Amino acid sequence: MNVARRVGKLVTALCVAALVLAPSAAMAADGVGLGGRTTDKSITFFCFGVIALFMLLPIVLSLIQARLEGRKDRMRERMERVHRP
């Protein structure tokens, strides 16, 4: 129950923060926001960044998983060696 309350408070705090910060993000005029004027070049580079993220993220996570699986297998072999009669 305590964890559920913490999560509820965290979600509430995030929602309130989003509502408080939304007007400043909406005050952009003529394509000029917090990051400067929005151009085709900036949109293209942002999209390339998103593509790179979704290309690199599975690769990195797969490498981490492979390393952890190898570690698990080594630990299992050690445990079997110790517990053999």
Backbone as CSV, one residue per row, in Angstrom:
resi,resn,N_x,N_y,N_z,CA_x,CA_y,CA_z,C_x,C_y,C_z
1,MET,0.830,-1.197,0.000,0.000,0.000,0.000,0.868,1.252,0.000
2,ASN,1.967,1.195,0.724,2.853,2.349,0.808,3.473,2.672,-0.550
3,VAL,3.840,1.631,-1.296,4.430,1.832,-2.617,3.401,2.434,-3.568
4,ALA,2.172,1.975,-3.478,1.114,2.504,-4.344,0.879,3.985,-4.060
5,ARG,0.939,4.376,-2.817,0.761,5.796,-2.488,1.904,6.626,-3.026
6,ARG,3.131,6.101,-2.923,4.295,6.824,-3.457,4.167,7.015,-4.965
7,VAL,3.771,5.943,-5.650,3.613,6.028,-7.107,2.506,7.017,-7.450
8,GLY,1.410,6.983,-6.696,0.314,7.926,-6.930,0.758,9.368,-6.728
9,LYS,1.529,9.612,-5.681,2.035,10.963,-5.428,3.000,11.403,-6.525
10,LEU,3.828,10.491,-6.989,4.775,10.808,-8.060,4.043,11.152,-9.349
11,VAL,3.049,10.360,-9.703,2.266,10.623,-10.917,1.541,11.955,-10.798
12,THR,0.983,12.233,-9.627,0.303,13.505,-9.413,1.271,14.672,-9.548
13,ALA,2.458,14.538,-8.973,3.459,15.606,-9.064,3.893,15.831,-10.511
14,LEU,4.064,14.762,-11.277,4.449,14.903,-12.681,3.346,15.584,-13.494
15,CYS,2.099,15.241,-13.219,0.977,15.872,-13.924,0.894,17.357,-13.599
16,VAL,1.073,17.693,-12.344,1.029,19.099,-11.944,2.180,19.862,-12.594
17,ALA,3.369,19.274,-12.615,4.516,19.932,-13.251,4.267,20.138,-14.743
18,ALA,3.675,19.152,-15.403,3.378,19.292,-16.828,2.360,20.399,-17.067
19,LEU,1.360,20.495,-16.202,0.353,21.550,-16.354,0.941,22.935,-16.082
20,VAL,1.871,23.023,-15.149,2.482,24.315,-14.828,3.416,24.764,-15.954
21,LEU,4.151,23.828,-16.541,5.129,24.175,-17.567,4.527,24.292,-18.967
22,ALA,3.308,23.821,-19.167,2.694,23.846,-20.489,2.515,25.251,-21.062
23,PRO,2.101,26.240,-20.278,1.921,27.571,-20.875,3.203,28.171,-21.433
24,SER,4.338,27.928,-20.788,5.592,28.495,-21.307,5.971,27.841,-22.630
25,ALA,5.666,26.576,-22.799,5.952,25.904,-24.058,4.984,26.348,-25.150
26,ALA,3.781,26.740,-24.764,2.783,27.151,-25.744,2.947,28.602,-26.173
27,MET,3.832,29.351,-25.547,4.013,30.763,-25.861,4.887,31.003,-27.098
28,ALA,5.279,29.962,-27.787,6.091,30.122,-28.986,5.276,30.835,-30.058
29,ALA,5.900,31.800,-30.712,5.222,32.557,-31.758,6.056,32.518,-33.032
30,ASP,5.419,32.355,-34.160,6.080,32.348,-35.463,7.171,31.286,-35.562
31,GLY,6.974,30.158,-34.924,7.941,29.070,-35.017,9.167,29.246,-34.161
32,VAL,9.177,30.220,-33.268,10.324,30.437,-32.396,9.953,29.924,-31.014
33,GLY,10.587,28.840,-30.607,10.316,28.269,-29.297,11.548,28.321,-28.432
34,LEU,11.626,27.417,-27.497,12.776,27.389,-26.601,14.063,27.027,-27.325
35,GLY,13.970,26.270,-28.388,15.147,25.857,-29.146,15.474,26.762,-30.308
36,GLY,14.836,27.886,-30.424,15.071,28.794,-31.547,14.048,28.578,-32.643
37,ARG,14.300,29.199,-33.784,13.377,29.098,-34.911,13.367,27.670,-35.451
38,THR,12.179,27.155,-35.723,12.030,25.810,-36.259,12.209,25.863,-37.775
39,THR,13.215,25.133,-38.241,13.491,25.089,-39.680,13.458,23.635,-40.144
40,ASP,13.469,23.463,-41.457,13.505,22.113,-42.006,14.769,21.374,-41.573
41,LYS,15.874,22.097,-41.475,17.142,21.495,-41.075,17.071,20.978,-39.638
42,SER,16.498,21.774,-38.735,16.416,21.344,-37.336,15.484,20.142,-37.191
43,ILE,14.388,20.124,-37.940,13.474,18.985,-37.904,14.154,17.735,-38.449
44,THR,14.908,17.885,-39.538,15.607,16.753,-40.138,16.623,16.173,-39.166
45,PHE,17.427,17.025,-38.533,18.423,16.535,-37.585,17.770,15.889,-36.372
46,PHE,16.664,16.440,-35.905,15.943,15.827,-34.787,15.456,14.437,-35.171
47,CYS,14.901,14.311,-36.365,14.399,13.005,-36.821,15.537,12.005,-37.010
48,PHE,16.693,12.474,-37.501,17.855,11.594,-37.606,18.288,11.125,-36.214
49,GLY,18.200,12.001,-35.238,18.517,11.618,-33.866,17.576,10.551,-33.345
50,VAL,16.294,10.683,-33.660,15.319,9.672,-33.236,15.609,8.337,-33.913
51,ILE,15.943,8.373,-35.190,16.287,7.146,-35.910,17.522,6.498,-35.294
52,ALA,18.534,7.304,-34.986,19.757,6.772,-34.379,19.463,6.171,-33.009
53,LEU,18.596,6.823,-32.235,18.240,6.302,-30.922,17.604,4.927,-31.048
54,PHE,16.631,4.791,-31.939,15.941,3.514,-32.081,16.793,2.468,-32.789
55,MET,17.903,2.876,-33.371,18.832,1.913,-33.946,19.837,1.458,-32.891
56,LEU,20.340,2.387,-32.090,21.368,2.062,-31.113,20.813,1.444,-29.830
57,LEU,19.623,1.836,-29.431,19.052,1.338,-28.187,18.916,-0.187,-28.168
58,PRO,18.338,-0.830,-29.196,18.264,-2.299,-29.158,19.639,-2.970,-29.187
59,ILE,20.586,-2.359,-29.900,21.931,-2.939,-29.964,22.574,-2.913,-28.581
60,VAL,22.523,-1.773,-27.916,23.137,-1.644,-26.591,22.437,-2.548,-25.583
61,LEU,21.122,-2.567,-25.612,20.389,-3.415,-24.672,20.647,-4.897,-24.930
62,SER,20.815,-5.293,-26.188,21.131,-6.684,-26.510,22.524,-7.062,-26.012
63,LEU,23.477,-6.135,-26.132,24.818,-6.401,-25.626,24.806,-6.554,-24.109
64,ILE,24.046,-5.717,-23.439,23.937,-5.818,-21.980,23.302,-7.151,-21.597
65,GLN,22.244,-7.531,-22.291,21.577,-8.795,-21.989,22.500,-9.978,-22.234
66,ALA,23.280,-9.957,-23.307,24.199,-11.055,-23.600,25.250,-11.178,-22.495
67,ARG,25.749,-10.055,-22.028,26.747,-10.089,-20.959,26.143,-10.652,-19.672
68,LEU,24.918,-10.239,-19.362,24.264,-10.749,-18.153,23.936,-12.232,-18.267
69,GLU,23.545,-12.682,-19.453,23.267,-14.109,-19.654,24.540,-14.926,-19.486
70,GLY,25.662,-14.432,-20.020,26.934,-15.130,-19.845,27.326,-15.211,-18.381
71,ARG,27.107,-14.130,-17.659,27.405,-14.115,-16.226,26.528,-15.130,-15.482
72,LYS,25.249,-15.172,-15.860,24.333,-16.117,-15.219,24.771,-17.556,-15.485
73,ASP,25.179,-17.850,-16.729,25.619,-19.196,-17.073,26.880,-19.574,-16.308
74,ARG,27.837,-18.648,-16.184,29.053,-18.932,-15.425,28.743,-19.205,-13.955
75,MET,27.840,-18.412,-13.387,27.458,-18.632,-11.990,26.761,-19.983,-11.820
76,ARG,25.925,-20.371,-12.779,25.232,-21.658,-12.710,26.236,-22.806,-12.767
77,GLU,27.258,-22.689,-13.640,28.281,-23.726,-13.728,29.068,-23.830,-12.426
78,ARG,29.392,-22.702,-11.818,30.106,-22.727,-10.536,29.265,-23.379,-9.457
79,MET,27.987,-23.055,-9.439,27.089,-23.638,-8.427,26.980,-25.155,-8.620
80,GLU,26.903,-25.597,-9.878,26.815,-27.030,-10.145,28.100,-27.732,-9.754
81,ARG,29.253,-27.105,-9.987,30.535,-27.690,-9.613,30.648,-27.846,-8.100
82,VAL,30.165,-26.869,-7.367,30.238,-26.898,-5.904,29.294,-27.939,-5.330
83,HIS,28.122,-28.084,-5.904,27.082,-28.960,-5.350,27.134,-30.391,-5.902
84,ARG,28.131,-30.741,-6.696,28.239,-32.105,-7.201,28.664,-33.053,-6.084
85,PRO,28.060,-34.225,-6.037,28.461,-35.202,-4.995,29.758,-35.905,-5.325
